[in-house]
Amino acid sequence: MASGSKNEEVILLAHGDGGRLTHDLVTGLFLRHFGNRLLRELTDAAAFPVGEGRMAVTTDSFVIDPPFFPGGDIGKLAVCGTVNDLAVSGADPRYLTVAFLIEEGFPLADLERVAVSMARTCAEAGIEIVAGDTKVVGRGHLDRIFVNTTGVGVISPGVDLGYHRLTPGDRILVNGNMGDHGMAVLAVREGFGFGEQVVSDCAALHRITGRLLAELDGVKLMRDLTRGGLATSAKEIAVSSRVDIWLNEAEIPVGSSIRGAAEMLGVDPLYMANEGKFLAVVAPEEAEEALSLMRSDELGREARIIGEVKSGRGDVFLKTALGGTKYLDLLAGAPLPRIC
């Protein structure tokens, strides 16, 4: 945390970007006070036994600026983001709770627009909102609208995902192009005239992840690639699994419009947020089958095998398109805060 005065440290926007400062805040402060076996695993959702089965629970808060963007809005994002945290944890999402924090003066029509979007997204995903809360604060005490969601899902018998399963030789797959969501939000926030060329990838992933788990035994770990993007997620996985990850830049899918915009703006798509993309670590003998299965789904048309797990100590390396090698670390700083 940065110093607010000689004797006081303060929170920065970068503490919420999903990168190094977020990691330091979670491990150095929250885990120190709240730490327990489930929380210390630092997974997208906590999985625990219930009777003879297992359930998963996750919670998330959405503060995106602006609340409406090409390809979605804060309501759709809240549903998809929570569903995806459950999905990559191996769970079948069932129920959501939602809490609205609203600034006085927020247009009622916009609130209904958010609610309609959430209802539609839930119906498409086959889940239900079963509890909620609403709080209103005075003008200037909140930026328009924030949404908190908690999701509950069921984990099928035999599903075993975790850092402990990764071994050298495992393949790294993603289901599509990197950076769409981050660039879409950046474009509308800053007024760039990219038009319909740049649209958020916001989508619920539980059906494609569910098919992978139902049809393959070699799926070892999944992760949705939100704040900090592919590079930060890969680094966190490598550190937690105590392995190295090697990625092949030539195989990482990035749409031409995103690549062009990123080059113009000087940002790296590998560190940009996604809201409809996930990474899967799969046993080598099932990698091609997993790739084929992904590509058969609408949300996986551009899927690729992008890398491999190797023995190591928690590093991530990128084989560049020019033949060099680049070290990838956690996102540092806050190039685009309030992305989700």
VEXLUMMAR-5500 format. One record per residue (C-alpha): x, y, z; residue in three letters. Coordinates in steps of 0.001 Angstrom, whole numbers, plus 500000, padded with zeros to 6 digits. Layout:
<gugus>
XYZala
...
</gugus>
This chain:
<gugus>
500000500000500000met
501175503491499217ala
501888506120501823ser
499217508760502359gly
501438510561504872ser
504584509734506794lys
502721507328509049asn
499741506230506937glu
499424503838504025glu
496416504092501734val
494608502017499147ile
495323502783495485leu
493216502017492422leu
495910499499491487ala
494937497416494530his
491807496477492596gly
493281495660489176asp
493896491973489865gly
497672492328489592gly
500590492431492002arg
499104494928494470leu
495843492969494601thr
497825489805495314his
499790491559498052asp
496588492941499607leu
494860489556499626val
497805487565500937thr
499299490203503204gly
496136491543504833leu
492983489498504255phe
494521486042504503leu
496396487150507621arg
493084487864509371his
490605485547507616phe
492863482663506629gly
491480479127506731asn
491914475986504657arg
489339476866502018leu
490305480517501688leu
494033479830501470arg
493496477878498247glu
492730481204496508leu
490545479598493859thr
487673481216491946asp
485129479478494181ala
485323477605497468ala
484378473916497175ala
483195472044500252phe
481365468809501115pro
477618468834501737val
476182465475502678gly
477497462971500163glu
478195465607497507gly
480061468869497100arg
478988472450496543met
480796475574495450ala
480215479197496436val
481702482409495105thr
481048486120495548thr
481982489139493471asp
481339492874493290ser
481002494784490034phe
481895498467489842val
482537498820486110ile
482810502297484621asp
480770502895482495pro
477928500578483549pro
476795500185479911phe
479311499207477226phe
479410497543473776pro
478393493916474246gly
476951494187477733gly
476267496113480910asp
476882495796484634ile
473886493447485009gly
474958490955482361lys
478536491204483600leu
477522490432487195ala
475652487285486201val
478262486010483737cys
481203486815486003gly
479735484881488925thr
478583481977486765val
482060481737485259asn
483801481632488635asp
481644478632489496leu
482082477035486063ala
485883477074486040val
485798475598489541ser
484035472541488137gly
480573473438489424ala
477190473506487738asp
475806476973488641pro
472336476877490210arg
471474480012492199tyr
472528483637492595leu
471947486352495152thr
472256490000494146val
472760493212496104ala
472386496651494502phe
474199499713495840leu
472675502737494112ile
473526506426494192glu
470668508837494757glu
469710510312491391gly
470487507215489336phe
467807507019486591pro
465084504494487362leu
464982503593483664ala
468673502635483792asp
468085500512486897leu
465296498664485111glu
467577498224482101arg
470125496543484380val
467450494341485982ala
466053493273482591val
469545492402481411ser
470233490312484517met
466915488485484188ala
467552487731480520arg
471095486505481177thr
469921484278484044cys
467200482776481843ala
469705482058479079glu
472111480494481590ala
469417478429483305gly
469950479854486792ile
467795481784489240glu
468216484818491490ile
466819483676494838val
467722486464497299ala
468849490057497241gly
469294493432498896asp
469084497100497906thr
470854500072499455lys
470696503707498332val
473339506274499337val
473467510034498964gly
474700511843495904arg
478463511832495661gly
478899508871498021his
478860506267495232leu
479447506318491485asp
475995505527490023arg
475548501784490675ile
477524498860492089phe
476318495255492059val
477364492373494309asn
476500488779493461thr
476997485457495208thr
476710482205493303gly
476068478646494450val
476714475556492365gly
476928471776492591val
480080469802491825ile
479558466393490238ser
481222463323491790pro
484678462671490382gly
485468466270489419val
488903467143490770asp
490365470452489648leu
493280472094491383gly
496810473375491289tyr
498026470081492743his
497168468219489538arg
499486470066487154leu
502466468090485845thr
505117468764483177pro
503783468093479702gly
500242469308480355asp
498902471566477627arg
497436475059478033ile
494310475918476028leu
492138479024475702val
488705479182474114asn
489167482339472045gly
490530485825471448asn
492210487818474192met
491464491389475261gly
487974491992473843asp
486319493108477084his
489145495320478282gly
489441497093474951met
485667497565474622ala
485479499271478025val
488594501346477367leu
487214502483474001ala
483853503683475316val
485348505202478466arg
487905507252476577glu
485703508021473560gly
487749506196470953phe
485870505791467695gly
486239502048467194phe
482490501590466656gly
481194498025466453glu
484651496620465712gln
485398496300469434val
482755494518471529val
483001492881474951ser
483105489076474990asp
480904488946478124cys
479294485474478200ala
478443482614480560ala
480883479725480124leu
479332476934482183his
478026474919479253arg
481373474681477464ile
483268473979480708thr
480623471426481682gly
481095469572478396arg
484854469422478926leu
484421467916482379leu
481698465506481271ala
483565464145478250glu
487222464231479316leu
489124462865482316asp
492279464897481712gly
491007468405482533val
493151469408485499lys
492499473111486063leu
490412475923484600met
490559479668485145arg
488504482536483741asp
490766485275482392leu
489329488442483928thr
491335491169485686arg
495001491025484725gly
494233488920481659gly
495967485783480436leu
499457486777481584ala
498514487471485212thr
496357484326485446ser
499164482182484022ala
501615483626486555lys
499250482968489468glu
498733479387488300ile
502471478804487895ala
503250480129491373val
500459478168493066ser
501329474947491190ser
505115475347491552arg
505681474751487840val
506775476881484893asp
504400477746482060ile
505629478354478524trp
503281480191476173leu
503621480492472395asn
502786484010471234glu
502087482850467662ala
499287480584468926glu
497576483050471277ile
494442484307469490pro
493950488078469350val
491397489617466984gly
492753491941464299ser
490753494938465568ser
491990494375469128ile
495574493914467979arg
495453497114465942gly
493866499133468740ala
496347497752471288ala
499310498690469114glu
497897502183468628met
497309502667472372leu
500461500921473593gly
498699498272475686val
499240494503475806asp
496216492279475050pro
497721489534477231leu
497151491741480293tyr
493677492951479288met
490528491641480938ala
488238489093479314asn
484715488194480433glu
484001485231478162gly
487359483494477987lys
488952480800480110phe
492166478844480302leu
492198475062480644ala
495122472862481630val
494665469442480040val
496671466206480019ala
498711466003476785pro
496971462882475511glu
493596464663475592glu
494669468118474412ala
493594467691470790glu
490252466221471836glu
489709469127474217ala
490546471565471422leu
488050469905469078ser
485365469975471752leu
485970473669472440met
485784474552468760arg
482462472761468415ser
480908475283470807asp
479891478781469772glu
482031480215472584leu
485115478288471484gly
485354478804467715arg
488778480430468017glu
490165478023470632ala
493884477268470534arg
496535475203472303ile
498814478032473418ile
501413476503475699gly
502767473804477949glu
503527473137481592val
507189472450482387lys
509197471774485510ser
510191474953487289gly
509642477277490204arg
506637479362489205gly
507737481381486184asp
505897482162482953val
507741482562479660phe
506436483731476292leu
508038482471473101lys
507673485575470957thr
506696485602467306ala
510219486889466509leu
511890483891468128gly
512865485451471440gly
511747484716474983thr
509882487155477227lys
509266486825480965tyr
505663487446482030leu
504853488603485554asp
501743489775487406leu
500128492941486122leu
501763495945487795ala
499938499241488126gly
496394500092487075ala
496294500859483339pro
492500500433483327leu
490811500347486758pro
487137499471487308arg
487070497018484421ile
484507494737486044cys
</gugus>
